[in-house]
Amino acid sequence: MYKLTLKMAGISYKTEAETILEALTLIPLSWEQIKAKGEITLIKGTKKHEHLVYLRPLRRCFANKSAMMLLSKRLELLLQ
């Protein structure tokens, strides 16, 4: 079970899912609503990783499903 938190412009979005991709898709944002860089905090069991994502890659992630899959795979590798 992954716990994912996206902090962006003073607002925090929290989700939990079986995979990182599912957790990212559960965040209720469209690419048009993203106005600033964000910090993704990923927790699985006792492991924790924080990752800073700048504006353009974050917007691309929420606009394009394949970019979201790429980000989820990168986060999974960083968590190991």
C-alpha positions as semicolon CSV with decimal commas, in nm:
position;residue;x (nm);y (nm);z (nm)
1;M;0,000;0,000;0,000
2;Y;0,146;0,332;-0,112
3;K;0,065;0,663;0,054
4;L;0,124;0,960;-0,173
5;T;0,107;1,327;-0,082
6;L;0,134;1,611;-0,331
7;K;0,206;1,951;-0,178
8;M;0,160;2,236;-0,421
9;A;0,105;2,607;-0,359
10;G;0,008;2,554;0,005
11;I;-0,248;2,281;-0,074
12;S;-0,192;1,916;0,013
13;Y;-0,351;1,624;-0,174
14;K;-0,329;1,281;-0,007
15;T;-0,407;0,944;-0,163
16;E;-0,356;0,576;-0,086
17;A;-0,349;0,295;-0,341
18;E;-0,192;-0,040;-0,426
19;T;0,035;0,112;-0,693
20;I;0,197;0,451;-0,741
21;L;0,018;0,500;-1,073
22;E;-0,322;0,444;-0,908
23;A;-0,230;0,689;-0,633
24;L;-0,134;0,954;-0,890
25;T;-0,456;0,906;-1,085
26;L;-0,663;0,946;-0,767
27;I;-0,542;1,305;-0,723
28;P;-0,833;1,525;-0,838
29;L;-0,635;1,766;-1,057
30;S;-0,623;1,849;-1,424
31;W;-0,316;1,995;-1,591
32;E;-0,485;2,335;-1,610
33;Q;-0,517;2,357;-1,230
34;I;-0,143;2,315;-1,171
35;K;0,015;2,660;-1,126
36;A;0,334;2,588;-0,928
37;K;0,597;2,324;-0,864
38;G;0,506;2,046;-0,626
39;E;0,664;1,812;-0,375
40;I;0,563;1,446;-0,388
41;T;0,607;1,247;-0,067
42;L;0,581;0,872;-0,113
43;I;0,556;0,627;0,177
44;K;0,553;0,247;0,161
45;G;0,584;0,074;0,495
46;T;0,887;0,222;0,667
47;K;1,040;0,369;0,351
48;K;0,982;0,736;0,272
49;H;1,094;0,944;-0,025
50;E;1,039;1,311;-0,107
51;H;1,071;1,429;-0,466
52;L;1,050;1,784;-0,601
53;V;0,874;1,812;-0,937
54;Y;0,893;2,140;-1,128
55;L;0,596;2,302;-1,300
56;R;0,642;2,179;-1,657
57;P;0,700;1,807;-1,576
58;L;0,415;1,815;-1,322
59;R;0,173;1,962;-1,577
60;R;0,288;1,709;-1,835
61;C;0,226;1,430;-1,587
62;F;-0,138;1,526;-1,537
63;A;-0,197;1,601;-1,908
64;N;-0,047;1,283;-2,051
65;K;-0,105;0,929;-1,922
66;S;0,229;0,799;-2,050
67;A;0,415;1,079;-1,866
68;M;0,228;0,980;-1,549
69;M;0,338;0,620;-1,598
70;L;0,698;0,734;-1,643
71;L;0,686;0,942;-1,323
72;S;0,537;0,650;-1,129
73;K;0,815;0,417;-1,246
74;R;1,081;0,674;-1,152
75;L;0,929;0,718;-0,806
76;E;0,915;0,340;-0,760
77;L;1,285;0,308;-0,846
78;L;1,376;0,593;-0,613
79;L;1,186;0,431;-0,329
80;Q;1,382;0,105;-0,352
